Amino acid sequence: MSATITAPITSPLAPRLQKVASLLITLPIFCFVLFVWTYAVNVPWFDDIDAFLGFTLAFTNAADLSDKIYNIFVPNNEHRIVVAKLITLAMYYLTGEVNFRWLILIALLFMLGTLALFGRVFRSMRVSWLLFAPVPFLMLQPQYYLTSLWSIPGLQHPVVICLTLSSLYLLTRSGRSQFAGAVIMQVFATLSMSNGLMGWVAGGLVLALHKKWYKLAGWLAGSVLAVVLYFYNFQSASRTGESLAYSLAHPLQAIAAFFTFTGGLFDFIPAVKNVWRYAPPTVGGVVLAALVLGLLYRMNRNLWTVNAQRVDERLEKRRLFFSGAYVFFYGNAAIIALLRLRYGYDVMVVSNYMIYPAVLTALVYLNILSECVTWRAQQWCLRIGLAGGILIWLFTYGYYWPKMAFRKQMLLTSAMNQKHNDIGLGATWGTPFAEVARSIMRESVSRGIYHYPDSYITPVEPILMSMNSTVTTDSCLSMDLSGGEVIYKTATAANAYPTGLDQAAIVVKSDRRTILYASETPFTFRNFWLNKPVTSAHSEILTIVLAPGRYQVGVLTPSLPNQPVRFSCQSLTVPK
């Protein structure tokens, strides 16, 4: 192998580019932290209720230590989330409450930790920090907002990625303390969610390539212990079997799903509702796979090359790290393609999972940069990486920012529904989960473990709760109502509020309940980005949260205090 690859490339950069390196690296970090800070709300959603509040209640109610330990390790759905539960307990005992906004912000630290780890790997290349600029643009963007703004996936995916990659990094070091740290981190990664199990395979490969046989034996022993601990008294084997059977019955679809998932960062037409949506990410996944195969061949060809020249120690450690990281990401991609395909092909590009292709793409960029032999090659790497990273960054903010803003309003509106109607935070009326959510939320609030946040509805909350069982319709308020069964679509006339609205909600009221649905009008692409005056309200009415009965349809406008609630002549009936 050429000796030039073993030495850092020190060709001078243009001074004006050198000066903007800090700005280019800081900008996506600052924007990402700001967007999480702005849109994270203290509202549990769906699995959050049982995983965090239900767990806290069960833990504090447990009579002895064994019951407390059991509650920490008991699986939630298909995963053990020990790290998330330990963080929740620490928050509860330090503050006396469980705050979902702060859980989300803690999850953000793990994402920033992964970026810092990549920075440490990059630093060993001894090149200008300008070459690192594409990494935060690729990683820190809102495509995976359902991970970065939702507690339970936020304390699973970023945690397992950060801990596993940190473990692999430590395995490339030579000290015993680093090895012990790697084992501990991987145990916690495994107990963060099942994806961490692939880290044991990746770590074993790193040690085998590094020919650390005694450490490999210890690593294998640790992996056996972790696997036994993870699957002890686990109850999801039947669902796993059904998912695997479906994928084996549709092999071509499963293979395509693998590439669609790994290329998810290139989901450039997410608004398209047919199979063409999956073309860009699938092609992107194929290109990434080809690059990774080429890199793996280049990094490990000395295994079968006679008299291969020894490379620089820093480069060798980076190669070990990259090789192990690819096993982790591609192994998990294969598992997701096999076990999630039966839930629908769109799962391959669901926002919850898109953190994986984002980090993987950044990893591939760093790996290519690490293998660059000449300054000219590094220049091309920077140009392509920075142009692609900025374009992806701009596109994802442009498309997903309105969705993030609406989700915040939706959560605050749903919290008000749960507070006064015992329904709204992801449950379907009349289901066992709805009863569980009602019980957990009531007890959590009564014991001071959880506090509902103030919102745009708070100023008119007394008016909503004091309305009579019968309402007076406003003949001047014209509303369309269409659809039926699960979803109704309703909207006011285009200029129903000529003076303009801030936040608003569609309100449906029966003789016993008042349910709100956040208006989507301010968050349409046109209104959000062009800052057009909002003069109407529209939303989808999901009947799954409604008890059987007849509901009058109206509009809640807290920004118009003289008449904050108006009802139209429209009504809908939810059958028993």
Buried (B, 14 or more C-beta within 10 A) or exposed (E): BEEEBBEEBEEEBEEEEEEEBEEBBEBBBEBBBEBBEEBBBBBBBBBBBBBBBBBBBBBBEBEEEEEBEBBBBBBBEEBBBBBBBBBBBEBBEEEEBBBBBBBBBBBBEBBBBBBEBBBEBBEBBEBBBBBBBBBBBBBBBBBBBBBBBBBBBBBBBBBBBBBBBBBBBBBBEEEEEBBEBBBBBBBBBBBBBBBBBBBBEBBBBBBEBBEBEEBBEBBBEBBEEBEEBBBEEEEBEEEBEEBBEBBEEBEEBBEBBBBBBBBBBBBBBBEEEEEEBBBBBBBBBBBBBEBBEEBBEBBBEBEEEEEEEEBBEBBBBBBBBBBBBBBBBBBBBBBBBBBBBBEEBEBBBBBBBBBBBBBBBBBBBBBBBBBBEEEEBBBEBBEEBBEBBBEBBEBBBEBBBBBBBBBBBBBBBBBBBBBBBBBBBBBBBEEEBBEBBBBBBEBBBEEEBBEBBEBBBEEBBEEBEEEEEEBEBBEEBEBEBEEEEEEBBBBBEEEBBEEEBEBBBBBBBBEEBBBBBBBBBBBBEEBBEEEEEBBBBBBBBBBBBBBEBEBBBBBBBBBBEEEBBBBBBBBBEBEE
